Amino acid sequence: MSRLVLTAIAFLGWLMAPALAQQPLQRSECLAMANAEPRVMPVVFRQAAAAAEVEITYAGHSTYFIDTPGGLRIATDYSGAYQVGRLPDVVTMNRAHSTHYSLYPDKRIPHVLHGWGEDGKPAIVSQRISDTFIRNVTTDIRRYYGDDAGSDMIRDGNSIFIFEAAGLCIGHLGHLHHKLDDSHFAQIGRLDIVMVPIDGTYTMSLDGISEITKRLRASVVLPMHRFATPLDDFMRRIGQQFEIDRRIERSFRMSRDTLPTKPTVIILDGV
């Protein structure tokens, strides 16, 4: 009888194996939190442990460094031209211009993540590295000199990268060239911190990026691709619901507990 039971269990396991293999190995907490119903949190009368922090440093252009509580160092739109401190462990890249990528990054960088795919296929990034889950949402990109002839846009040629660390959802919009539709916003989910290009020309218009910034409703907005864009122009377009916090430093630390209560644009002038 016991042999019959064991045989039945083994047979059921064999049937379930393909279904289990198809289950996603990674899960985005930012998407889960964006889609979840609001929860009532019970009051706990004890001192809570300090929330884990990330440190964010503006290196220049579109490169921010993100240092996680686990010691992981990430660099966005990495070309190697903007370096602060030690070499990053993870770099993300977009191919709009050579200031946003490198085909020959330092070989000591263990993880090089391209925002574009090969053979016309979109890049798919969805992996956990140390204490950070990294994923991407692809967007189209304008053609530039040297591309093959064809339509004005390269489908899925850019990526919005999202980094989930220390309970924070951090997004980098990359070299964004067009408005986002509902499907993009659904894939992005909730962002606590977002890095947005505000040049108004090379990426997209200030009106366009301002509308995206307002809809994302992140607690912290970090301008990049700043060039000579008057900050007042950007602030006027995103509206009075955003505070402005201008700092002489090039870095700041942030946790879930220290996110500003009112959406805030943080300008790091220490570059």
Sine and cosine of phi, psi and omega as CSV:
sin_phi,cos_phi,sin_psi,cos_psi,sin_omega,cos_omega
0.00,0.00,-0.71,0.70,-0.02,-1.00
-0.89,0.45,-0.59,0.81,0.02,-1.00
-0.90,0.43,-0.60,0.80,0.02,-1.00
-0.91,0.42,-0.66,0.76,0.02,-1.00
-0.90,0.43,-0.71,0.71,0.01,-1.00
-0.89,0.46,-0.63,0.78,0.03,-1.00
-0.89,0.45,-0.67,0.74,0.00,-1.00
-0.90,0.43,-0.67,0.75,0.01,-1.00
-0.89,0.45,-0.68,0.73,0.01,-1.00
-0.89,0.45,-0.63,0.78,0.00,-1.00
-0.91,0.41,-0.67,0.74,0.05,-1.00
-0.89,0.45,-0.64,0.76,0.05,-1.00
-0.88,0.48,-0.63,0.77,0.02,-1.00
-0.90,0.43,-0.63,0.78,0.02,-1.00
-0.92,0.38,-0.59,0.81,-0.08,-1.00
-0.99,0.15,-0.33,0.94,-0.10,-0.99
-0.84,0.55,-0.73,0.68,0.01,-1.00
-0.88,0.48,-0.64,0.77,0.00,-1.00
-0.90,0.43,-0.66,0.75,0.02,-1.00
-0.92,0.40,-0.58,0.81,-0.02,-1.00
-0.91,0.41,-0.44,0.90,-0.03,-1.00
-0.99,0.10,-0.13,0.99,0.00,-1.00
-0.94,0.35,0.66,-0.75,0.00,-1.00
-0.89,0.46,0.66,-0.75,-0.02,-1.00
-0.99,0.14,-0.39,0.92,-0.05,-1.00
-0.88,-0.48,0.42,-0.91,-0.01,-1.00
-0.63,-0.77,0.77,-0.64,0.01,-1.00
-1.00,0.07,0.88,-0.48,0.07,-1.00
-0.95,0.32,-0.47,0.88,0.00,-1.00
-0.93,0.37,-0.62,0.78,0.08,-1.00
-0.94,0.35,-0.64,0.77,0.00,-1.00
-0.89,0.46,-0.68,0.73,-0.01,-1.00
-0.95,0.32,-0.54,0.84,0.00,-1.00
-0.93,0.37,-0.54,0.84,-0.06,-1.00
-1.00,-0.08,-0.15,0.99,-0.08,-1.00
-0.98,0.19,0.46,-0.89,0.11,-0.99
-0.95,0.31,0.53,-0.85,0.06,-1.00
-0.85,0.52,0.66,-0.75,-0.01,-1.00
-0.93,-0.36,0.57,-0.82,0.11,-0.99
-1.00,0.04,0.86,-0.51,-0.06,-1.00
-1.00,-0.09,0.82,-0.58,0.02,-1.00
-0.93,0.38,0.53,-0.85,0.05,-1.00
-0.98,0.20,0.77,-0.64,0.01,-1.00
-0.90,-0.44,0.86,-0.50,-0.07,-1.00
-1.00,0.02,0.93,0.36,0.09,-1.00
-0.39,-0.92,0.38,-0.93,-0.04,-1.00
-0.97,0.24,0.84,-0.55,-0.02,-1.00
-0.99,0.13,0.48,-0.88,0.06,-1.00
-0.93,0.36,0.52,-0.85,0.00,-1.00
-0.88,0.47,0.68,-0.73,-0.01,-1.00
-0.94,0.35,0.54,-0.84,0.03,-1.00
-0.91,0.41,0.53,-0.85,-0.06,-1.00
-0.88,-0.48,0.47,-0.88,0.25,-0.97
-0.95,-0.32,0.46,-0.89,0.13,-0.99
-0.93,-0.38,0.77,-0.64,-0.03,-1.00
-0.88,-0.47,0.76,-0.65,-0.05,-1.00
-0.81,-0.59,0.76,-0.65,0.08,-1.00
-1.00,0.02,0.90,-0.43,-0.02,-1.00
-1.00,-0.01,-0.44,0.90,-0.02,-1.00
0.70,-0.72,0.42,-0.91,0.03,-1.00
0.85,0.53,-0.93,-0.37,0.04,-1.00
-0.89,-0.45,0.29,0.96,-0.05,-1.00
-0.98,-0.19,0.90,-0.43,0.18,-0.98
-0.92,-0.40,0.58,-0.81,0.14,-0.99
-0.98,-0.21,0.72,-0.69,0.05,-1.00
-0.88,-0.47,0.88,-0.47,0.05,-1.00
-0.96,-0.29,0.85,-0.53,-0.11,-0.99
-1.00,-0.07,0.26,-0.97,0.02,-1.00
-0.86,0.51,-0.48,0.88,0.00,-1.00
-0.99,0.14,0.04,1.00,0.03,-1.00
1.00,-0.03,0.08,1.00,0.03,-1.00
-0.98,0.22,0.68,-0.73,0.05,-1.00
-0.89,-0.45,0.83,-0.55,-0.05,-1.00
-0.89,-0.46,0.64,-0.76,0.10,-0.99
-0.83,-0.56,0.75,-0.66,-0.03,-1.00
-1.00,-0.08,0.47,-0.88,-0.01,-1.00
0.62,0.79,0.86,0.51,-0.18,-0.98
-1.00,0.06,0.83,-0.56,0.09,-1.00
-0.90,-0.44,-0.22,0.98,-0.09,-1.00
1.00,-0.06,-0.20,0.98,-0.03,-1.00
-0.98,0.20,-0.41,0.91,-0.06,-1.00
-0.89,-0.46,0.97,-0.22,-0.10,-0.99
-0.83,-0.56,0.70,-0.71,0.05,-1.00
-0.73,-0.68,0.88,-0.47,0.06,-1.00
0.93,0.37,-0.55,-0.84,-0.13,-0.99
-0.95,0.31,0.29,-0.96,-0.01,-1.00
-0.89,0.45,0.64,-0.77,0.02,-1.00
-0.94,0.33,0.39,-0.92,0.10,-0.99
-1.00,0.02,-0.48,0.88,-0.02,-1.00
-0.73,-0.68,0.71,-0.70,0.14,-0.99
-0.79,-0.61,0.63,-0.77,0.14,-0.99
-0.93,-0.37,0.48,-0.88,-0.09,-1.00
-0.63,-0.78,0.50,-0.86,0.21,-0.98
-0.76,-0.65,0.49,-0.87,-0.25,-0.97
-0.97,-0.24,0.34,0.94,-0.02,-1.00
-0.83,0.56,-0.76,0.65,0.01,-1.00
-0.58,-0.81,0.24,-0.97,-0.06,-1.00
-0.92,0.40,-0.21,0.98,0.06,-1.00
-0.99,0.17,0.01,1.00,-0.04,-1.00
-0.87,-0.49,0.02,1.00,0.00,-1.00
-0.33,-0.94,0.19,-0.98,0.13,-0.99
-0.59,-0.81,0.76,-0.65,0.09,-1.00
-0.99,0.15,-0.15,0.99,-0.01,-1.00
-0.73,-0.68,0.88,0.47,0.02,-1.00
-0.93,0.36,0.31,-0.95,0.04,-1.00
-0.81,0.59,0.78,-0.62,-0.07,-1.00
-0.92,0.39,-0.21,0.98,0.02,-1.00
-0.99,0.15,-0.13,0.99,0.05,-1.00
-0.98,0.18,0.90,-0.44,-0.12,-0.99
-0.95,0.32,-0.53,0.85,-0.12,-0.99
-0.79,-0.61,0.93,-0.38,0.04,-1.00
-0.91,-0.42,0.91,-0.41,-0.10,-0.99
-0.93,-0.37,0.90,-0.43,0.01,-1.00
-1.00,0.06,0.64,-0.77,0.07,-1.00
-1.00,0.06,0.06,1.00,0.04,-1.00
-0.81,-0.59,0.45,-0.89,0.01,-1.00
-0.98,-0.18,-0.06,-1.00,0.01,-1.00
-0.92,-0.38,0.44,-0.90,0.06,-1.00
0.84,0.55,0.59,0.81,0.07,-1.00
0.97,0.22,0.07,1.00,0.00,-1.00
-1.00,-0.08,0.56,-0.83,0.01,-1.00
-0.94,0.33,0.50,-0.86,0.12,-0.99
-0.94,0.34,0.64,-0.77,0.06,-1.00
-0.82,-0.57,0.94,-0.35,0.03,-1.00
-0.89,-0.46,0.84,-0.54,0.03,-1.00
-0.33,-0.94,1.00,0.05,-0.07,-1.00
-0.46,-0.89,0.47,-0.88,0.07,-1.00
-0.98,-0.17,0.80,-0.59,0.07,-1.00
-0.83,-0.55,0.90,-0.44,-0.07,-1.00
0.83,0.56,-0.83,-0.56,-0.07,-1.00
-0.99,-0.13,0.32,0.95,-0.09,-1.00
-0.79,-0.62,0.71,-0.70,0.13,-0.99
-0.98,-0.18,0.80,-0.60,-0.06,-1.00
-0.87,-0.50,0.75,-0.66,0.05,-1.00
-0.61,-0.79,0.16,-0.99,-0.02,-1.00
-0.69,-0.72,0.38,-0.93,0.13,-0.99
-0.79,-0.61,0.88,-0.48,-0.09,-1.00
-0.99,0.16,0.53,-0.85,0.12,-0.99
-0.71,-0.70,0.21,-0.98,0.01,-1.00
-1.00,0.10,0.31,-0.95,-0.04,-1.00
-0.65,-0.76,0.58,-0.82,0.03,-1.00
-0.92,0.38,0.54,-0.84,0.09,-1.00
-0.95,0.30,0.47,-0.88,0.05,-1.00
-0.74,-0.67,0.12,-0.99,-0.10,-1.00
-0.82,0.57,0.76,-0.65,0.03,-1.00
0.97,-0.25,-0.27,0.96,0.07,-1.00
-0.95,0.30,0.38,-0.92,0.09,-1.00
-0.90,0.43,0.47,-0.88,0.03,-1.00
-0.90,0.43,0.45,-0.89,0.00,-1.00
0.33,-0.94,-0.49,-0.87,0.00,-1.00
-0.93,0.38,0.22,-0.98,-0.03,-1.00
-0.93,0.37,-0.40,0.92,-0.08,-1.00
-0.88,-0.47,0.56,-0.83,0.13,-0.99
-0.99,-0.16,0.88,-0.47,-0.06,-1.00
-0.91,0.41,0.73,-0.68,0.06,-1.00
0.85,0.52,0.53,0.85,-0.04,-1.00
-1.00,0.08,-0.12,0.99,-0.03,-1.00
-0.78,-0.63,0.37,-0.93,0.09,-1.00
-0.72,-0.69,0.68,-0.74,0.28,-0.96
-1.00,0.05,0.86,-0.51,0.01,-1.00
-0.99,-0.16,0.63,-0.78,0.02,-1.00
-0.82,-0.57,0.77,-0.63,-0.05,-1.00
-0.90,-0.44,0.82,-0.58,-0.02,-1.00
-0.92,-0.39,0.95,-0.31,-0.06,-1.00
-0.51,-0.86,0.58,-0.82,0.04,-1.00
0.82,0.57,0.52,0.85,0.00,-1.00
0.97,0.24,0.12,0.99,-0.01,-1.00
-0.97,-0.26,0.52,-0.86,0.08,-1.00
-0.93,-0.36,0.92,-0.38,-0.13,-0.99
-0.89,-0.46,0.84,-0.54,-0.04,-1.00
-0.90,-0.43,0.58,-0.81,0.06,-1.00
-0.82,-0.57,0.90,-0.43,-0.14,-0.99
-0.97,0.24,-0.15,0.99,0.05,-1.00
0.93,0.37,-0.44,-0.90,-0.02,-1.00
-1.00,-0.07,0.95,0.30,-0.15,-0.99
-0.97,0.24,0.74,-0.67,-0.09,-1.00
-0.89,-0.46,-0.03,1.00,-0.05,-1.00
-0.46,-0.89,0.24,-0.97,0.03,-1.00
-0.92,0.40,0.42,-0.91,0.03,-1.00
-0.99,-0.13,0.62,-0.79,0.06,-1.00
-0.98,-0.17,-0.04,-1.00,-0.08,-1.00
-0.87,0.50,-0.56,0.83,-0.02,-1.00
-0.92,0.39,-0.59,0.81,0.06,-1.00
-0.89,0.45,-0.74,0.67,-0.03,-1.00
-0.89,0.46,-0.58,0.81,0.03,-1.00
-0.91,0.41,-0.64,0.77,0.01,-1.00
-0.95,0.31,-0.53,0.85,0.01,-1.00
-0.94,0.33,-0.71,0.71,-0.03,-1.00
0.98,0.21,-0.48,-0.88,-0.03,-1.00
-1.00,0.07,0.70,-0.72,0.10,-1.00
-0.86,-0.50,0.72,-0.70,0.11,-0.99
-1.00,0.00,-0.59,0.81,-0.02,-1.00
-0.74,-0.68,0.74,-0.67,0.01,-1.00
-0.70,-0.71,0.68,-0.74,0.03,-1.00
-0.97,-0.24,0.87,-0.50,-0.14,-0.99
-0.83,-0.56,0.68,-0.73,0.05,-1.00
-0.98,0.19,0.77,-0.64,-0.07,-1.00
-0.86,-0.51,0.44,0.90,-0.02,-1.00
-0.93,0.36,-0.49,0.87,0.06,-1.00
0.99,0.15,-0.05,1.00,-0.03,-1.00
-0.68,-0.74,-0.86,0.51,-0.09,-1.00
-0.91,0.41,-0.56,0.83,0.06,-1.00
-0.99,-0.11,-1.00,0.06,0.05,-1.00
-0.58,-0.82,0.10,-0.99,-0.09,-1.00
-0.91,0.41,0.39,-0.92,0.07,-1.00
-0.89,0.45,-0.59,0.80,0.05,-1.00
-0.88,0.48,-0.69,0.72,-0.03,-1.00
-0.91,0.41,-0.73,0.68,-0.04,-1.00
-0.94,0.33,-0.47,0.88,0.04,-1.00
-0.92,0.38,-0.65,0.76,0.04,-1.00
-0.89,0.45,-0.66,0.75,0.03,-1.00
-0.90,0.43,-0.69,0.73,0.00,-1.00
-0.87,0.50,-0.69,0.72,-0.01,-1.00
-0.91,0.41,-0.63,0.77,-0.03,-1.00
-0.95,0.32,-0.56,0.83,0.01,-1.00
-0.92,0.40,-0.52,0.86,0.10,-1.00
0.82,0.57,0.63,0.78,0.06,-1.00
-0.95,0.32,0.47,-0.88,0.03,-1.00
-0.94,0.35,-0.54,0.84,-0.02,-1.00
-0.79,-0.62,0.78,-0.63,0.06,-1.00
-0.92,-0.39,0.80,-0.60,0.00,-1.00
-0.90,-0.43,0.96,-0.27,0.02,-1.00
-0.92,0.39,0.54,-0.84,0.08,-1.00
-0.58,-0.82,0.03,-1.00,-0.04,-1.00
0.78,0.63,0.73,0.68,-0.24,-0.97
-0.98,0.18,-0.61,0.80,-0.02,-1.00
0.71,0.70,-0.77,-0.64,-0.05,-1.00
-0.96,-0.30,0.29,0.96,-0.03,-1.00
-0.88,0.47,0.85,-0.53,0.08,-1.00
-0.88,0.47,0.83,-0.56,-0.03,-1.00
-0.85,0.53,-0.55,0.84,0.00,-1.00
-0.86,0.51,-0.57,0.82,0.01,-1.00
-0.89,0.45,-0.70,0.72,0.02,-1.00
-0.92,0.40,-0.72,0.70,-0.03,-1.00
-0.89,0.46,-0.62,0.78,0.01,-1.00
-0.90,0.44,-0.56,0.83,-0.03,-1.00
-0.98,0.20,-0.57,0.82,-0.04,-1.00
-0.99,0.14,-0.27,0.96,0.16,-0.99
0.99,-0.15,0.18,-0.98,-0.10,-0.99
-0.97,0.26,-0.14,0.99,0.01,-1.00
-0.95,0.31,-0.18,0.98,0.01,-1.00
-0.98,-0.22,0.75,-0.66,0.15,-0.99
-0.99,0.12,0.23,-0.97,0.10,-0.99
-0.81,-0.58,0.73,-0.68,-0.03,-1.00
-0.77,-0.64,0.98,-0.19,-0.04,-1.00
-0.99,-0.15,0.78,-0.62,-0.11,-0.99
-0.81,-0.58,0.54,-0.84,0.03,-1.00
-0.99,0.13,-0.20,0.98,0.02,-1.00
-0.99,0.16,0.16,-0.99,0.11,-0.99
-0.94,-0.33,-0.02,1.00,-0.04,-1.00
-0.69,-0.72,0.38,-0.92,0.18,-0.98
-0.46,-0.89,0.32,-0.95,0.03,-1.00
-0.92,-0.40,0.57,-0.82,-0.06,-1.00
-0.53,-0.85,0.59,-0.81,0.10,-0.99
-0.74,-0.67,0.09,-1.00,0.08,-1.00
-0.86,0.51,-0.59,0.81,-0.06,-1.00
-0.96,0.27,-0.40,0.92,-0.09,-1.00
-0.96,-0.27,0.17,0.99,0.11,-0.99
-0.87,0.50,0.67,-0.74,-0.01,-1.00
-0.90,0.43,0.54,-0.84,-0.01,-1.00
-0.96,0.27,-0.41,0.91,0.07,-1.00
-0.90,-0.43,0.69,-0.73,0.00,-1.00
-0.78,0.63,0.73,-0.69,-0.16,-0.99
-0.73,-0.69,0.72,-0.70,0.14,-0.99
-1.00,-0.05,0.88,-0.47,0.01,-1.00
-0.97,-0.23,0.85,-0.53,0.04,-1.00
-0.96,-0.27,0.86,-0.50,0.02,-1.00
-0.98,-0.18,0.95,-0.30,-0.10,-1.00
-1.00,-0.08,0.08,1.00,-0.09,-1.00
-1.00,0.09,0.24,0.97,-0.03,-1.00
-0.93,0.36,0.00,0.00,0.00,0.00
